[in-house]
Amino acid sequence: MTEKDSVMKDLQELKATYDAAIAENTSMSDELIQERDKVVALMDDLNKSKGDVSKYRSQVQAMQGKMKTLVAENDELKKQNGTLTVQRDSTIVVLGESKKYNEVLVGQNEELAKTVEKGAKLSVLNTKTAAYKLKSSGKQIETDKASRADVLKVSFTIAENQIAKSGDKTYYVQVIDSKNNVLGEKKTESFGDNTLTYSFKTTVKYENKTVNVSEDLPGKDFAKGAYFINVFDNDELVSKTSFNLR
């Protein structure tokens, strides 16, 4: 092998080393490309040379020293990048777990809010209705005969609820006779797109304790047959019952 061939071989090895380092695509790639281009230029000069190539040997040795330094720095940079990648991936995992945990908490809070909202609603129980005849003394005598009835007594119980909102509470009571007539005041209340025709409304002061409600609905010429009583909280039906007059 001639001296020229030996120098060319060293330059080819230098270029191959730089090509491999550049392929790793680190932040040093630009500097590595510059040094590789110097190697390629020297290879071109060497190919064109006709005489003594000893001057190229010294340049190759300098380039080899430079290459070792740059490759060592590139390897160290790769290690640092590897560490950062692991740390980043770990952070992503932690953030992902935190996001999942937060999503679970949000879901639990939403379910809890729904449960509290549902639990805060008042329960209307024991809705009853009966007909009474009024004596001249003012005494009321219960009757099941339409011809004797002077008043219908509607009663219901609002259950105790410690998490419900206290204050005045209004209920709308609808009494429908056997001829499908709404008895009483026959007033209409609007609730958004819905309307409700009711017999009377009653307002009670609710203080989270059980409240018994009783209201009289006077009338005359009550029809025989089945009567239906509906109790509404705004436009929501919360209790109902029925009874018969003969």
C-alpha positions as CSV (number, residue, x, y, z in Angstrom):
1,M,0.0,0.0,0.0
2,T,1.4,3.4,-1.0
3,E,1.6,6.3,1.4
4,K,-1.1,8.0,-0.5
5,D,-3.4,5.0,-0.2
6,S,-2.7,4.8,3.6
7,V,-3.6,8.4,4.1
8,M,-6.8,8.0,2.0
9,K,-7.8,5.0,4.1
10,D,-7.4,7.0,7.3
11,L,-9.5,9.8,5.8
12,Q,-12.2,7.4,4.7
13,E,-12.3,6.0,8.3
14,L,-12.6,9.6,9.6
15,K,-15.5,10.3,7.3
16,A,-17.3,7.0,8.3
17,T,-16.9,7.9,12.0
18,Y,-18.3,11.4,11.4
19,D,-21.2,10.0,9.3
20,A,-22.2,7.6,12.1
21,A,-22.0,10.4,14.7
22,I,-24.1,12.8,12.5
23,A,-26.7,10.1,12.0
24,E,-27.4,10.2,15.8
25,N,-28.8,13.7,15.3
26,T,-27.6,15.4,18.4
27,S,-27.3,19.1,19.0
28,M,-23.6,18.8,17.8
29,S,-24.7,17.7,14.3
30,D,-23.8,21.0,12.7
31,E,-20.2,21.0,14.1
32,L,-19.8,17.4,13.1
33,I,-20.9,18.1,9.5
34,Q,-18.4,20.9,9.2
35,E,-15.6,18.6,10.3
36,R,-16.7,15.9,7.9
37,D,-16.8,18.3,5.1
38,K,-13.2,19.3,5.8
39,V,-12.3,15.6,5.6
40,V,-14.1,15.2,2.3
41,A,-12.3,18.3,0.9
42,L,-8.9,16.9,2.0
43,M,-9.8,13.6,0.3
44,D,-10.5,15.5,-2.9
45,D,-7.2,17.4,-2.6
46,L,-5.4,14.1,-2.0
47,N,-6.9,12.5,-5.1
48,K,-5.6,15.4,-7.2
49,S,-2.1,15.4,-5.7
50,K,0.8,14.0,-7.8
51,G,3.8,14.4,-5.5
52,D,4.7,14.2,-1.9
53,V,1.7,13.4,0.4
54,S,3.5,13.8,3.7
55,K,1.8,17.1,4.3
56,Y,-1.5,15.3,4.2
57,R,-0.4,12.9,6.9
58,S,0.0,15.8,9.5
59,Q,-3.4,17.2,8.6
60,V,-5.0,13.7,9.0
61,Q,-3.4,13.4,12.4
62,A,-4.8,16.8,13.5
63,M,-8.2,15.8,12.1
64,Q,-8.1,12.5,14.0
65,G,-7.4,14.3,17.3
66,K,-10.3,16.7,16.6
67,M,-12.5,13.8,15.7
68,K,-11.8,12.0,19.0
69,T,-12.6,15.1,21.0
70,L,-15.9,15.7,19.1
71,V,-17.0,12.1,19.3
72,A,-16.3,12.0,23.0
73,E,-18.4,15.2,23.5
74,N,-21.1,13.7,21.3
75,D,-21.2,10.5,23.3
76,E,-21.5,12.5,26.6
77,L,-24.3,14.5,25.0
78,K,-26.1,11.3,24.1
79,K,-25.9,10.1,27.7
80,Q,-27.3,13.4,29.0
81,N,-30.1,13.2,26.4
82,G,-30.9,9.6,27.4
83,T,-31.1,10.7,31.1
84,L,-33.4,13.6,30.1
85,T,-35.6,11.3,28.1
86,V,-36.0,9.0,31.0
87,Q,-36.8,11.9,33.3
88,R,-39.2,13.3,30.7
89,D,-40.9,9.9,30.3
90,S,-41.2,9.5,34.0
91,T,-42.7,13.0,34.3
92,I,-45.2,12.2,31.6
93,V,-46.2,9.0,33.4
94,V,-46.6,11.0,36.7
95,L,-48.6,13.7,34.9
96,G,-50.7,11.0,33.3
97,E,-51.4,9.3,36.6
98,S,-52.2,12.7,38.2
99,K,-54.6,13.5,35.3
100,K,-56.3,10.2,35.8
101,Y,-56.5,10.8,39.5
102,N,-58.0,14.3,39.0
103,E,-60.5,12.9,36.5
104,V,-61.6,10.3,39.1
105,L,-61.9,13.0,41.7
106,V,-64.0,15.2,39.4
107,G,-66.2,12.3,38.6
108,Q,-66.6,11.5,42.3
109,N,-67.4,15.1,43.1
110,E,-70.0,15.3,40.3
111,E,-71.6,12.1,41.6
112,L,-71.5,13.5,45.2
113,A,-73.1,16.7,44.0
114,K,-75.9,14.8,42.3
115,T,-76.3,12.7,45.4
116,V,-76.5,15.8,47.6
117,E,-78.9,17.5,45.2
118,K,-81.1,14.4,45.1
119,G,-80.9,14.0,48.9
120,A,-81.8,17.7,49.4
121,K,-85.2,17.2,47.8
122,L,-88.1,17.1,50.2
123,S,-90.3,14.0,50.5
124,V,-94.1,14.5,50.6
125,L,-95.7,11.5,52.4
126,N,-99.1,10.3,53.6
127,T,-101.3,12.3,51.3
128,K,-104.9,11.8,52.3
129,T,-108.2,13.3,51.3
130,A,-111.7,12.9,52.9
131,A,-115.1,14.6,52.6
132,Y,-116.8,16.3,55.5
133,K,-120.2,17.7,56.3
134,L,-120.2,20.9,58.3
135,K,-122.6,21.1,61.3
136,S,-124.1,24.5,62.3
137,S,-121.9,24.2,65.4
138,G,-118.8,24.3,63.1
139,K,-118.0,20.7,63.8
140,Q,-116.9,18.6,60.8
141,I,-118.3,15.1,60.3
142,E,-116.6,12.8,57.9
143,T,-118.8,11.3,55.1
144,D,-118.4,9.3,52.0
145,K,-121.7,10.5,50.4
146,A,-121.4,13.2,47.7
147,S,-124.8,14.7,48.6
148,R,-123.7,15.4,52.2
149,A,-120.2,16.7,51.5
150,D,-119.5,20.4,52.1
151,V,-115.7,20.4,52.2
152,L,-112.8,18.2,51.1
153,K,-109.9,18.0,53.6
154,V,-106.5,17.4,52.0
155,S,-103.5,16.6,54.2
156,F,-99.9,15.5,53.7
157,T,-96.6,15.3,55.5
158,I,-93.3,17.0,54.6
159,A,-90.6,14.7,55.9
160,E,-87.6,15.8,58.0
161,N,-84.5,16.5,55.9
162,Q,-81.4,18.0,57.5
163,I,-79.6,18.8,54.2
164,A,-82.6,20.5,52.5
165,K,-82.9,24.2,52.2
166,S,-85.0,25.7,54.9
167,G,-87.5,28.5,54.4
168,D,-91.0,29.1,52.9
169,K,-92.1,26.2,50.7
170,T,-95.1,26.3,48.4
171,Y,-97.0,23.3,47.1
172,Y,-99.7,23.3,44.4
173,V,-102.6,21.0,45.1
174,Q,-104.8,19.8,42.2
175,V,-108.2,18.1,43.0
176,I,-109.9,16.4,40.0
177,D,-113.4,15.0,40.3
178,S,-115.0,12.1,38.5
179,K,-116.1,14.4,35.6
180,N,-112.4,15.4,35.1
181,N,-113.1,18.9,36.5
182,V,-110.4,20.7,38.5
183,L,-112.1,21.9,41.7
184,G,-111.4,25.0,43.7
185,E,-109.6,28.1,42.5
186,K,-108.8,26.7,39.0
187,K,-105.9,29.1,38.7
188,T,-103.0,28.5,36.2
189,E,-99.3,28.8,37.0
190,S,-96.6,28.7,34.4
191,F,-93.2,26.9,34.9
192,G,-91.1,27.5,31.8
193,D,-92.9,25.7,28.9
194,N,-95.2,23.9,31.3
195,T,-98.5,25.2,32.8
196,L,-100.4,23.8,35.8
197,T,-104.0,24.3,36.7
198,Y,-104.5,23.9,40.4
199,S,-107.2,23.9,43.1
200,F,-105.3,25.8,45.7
201,K,-101.7,26.4,46.8
202,T,-100.3,26.2,50.3
203,T,-97.1,27.8,51.7
204,V,-95.5,26.4,54.8
205,K,-92.4,27.5,56.7
206,Y,-90.0,24.6,56.5
207,E,-87.2,24.3,59.1
208,N,-85.8,20.9,58.3
209,K,-88.3,19.2,60.7
210,T,-91.4,17.1,59.9
211,V,-94.4,19.3,59.0
212,N,-98.0,18.2,58.8
213,V,-100.0,20.2,56.3
214,S,-103.8,20.2,56.2
215,E,-106.1,22.4,54.0
216,D,-109.8,22.6,53.4
217,L,-111.3,22.8,49.9
218,P,-115.0,24.0,50.3
219,G,-117.6,23.2,47.6
220,K,-121.1,22.1,46.9
221,D,-122.8,19.6,44.6
222,F,-119.9,17.3,44.7
223,A,-120.2,14.6,42.0
224,K,-120.3,10.9,42.8
225,G,-117.3,8.8,41.8
226,A,-113.5,8.8,42.0
227,Y,-111.5,11.9,43.0
228,F,-107.8,12.3,42.2
229,I,-105.5,14.5,44.3
230,N,-102.1,15.5,43.0
231,V,-99.5,17.5,45.0
232,F,-96.9,19.5,43.0
233,D,-93.6,21.1,43.9
234,N,-93.6,23.7,41.1
235,D,-94.4,21.5,38.1
236,E,-93.0,18.3,39.6
237,L,-95.6,15.8,40.9
238,V,-94.4,14.8,44.3
239,S,-97.4,12.9,45.8
240,K,-100.8,11.7,44.8
241,T,-103.8,9.8,46.2
242,S,-107.5,9.2,45.4
243,F,-110.8,8.5,47.1
244,N,-114.4,7.8,46.2
245,L,-117.8,9.5,47.0
246,R,-121.0,7.5,46.6
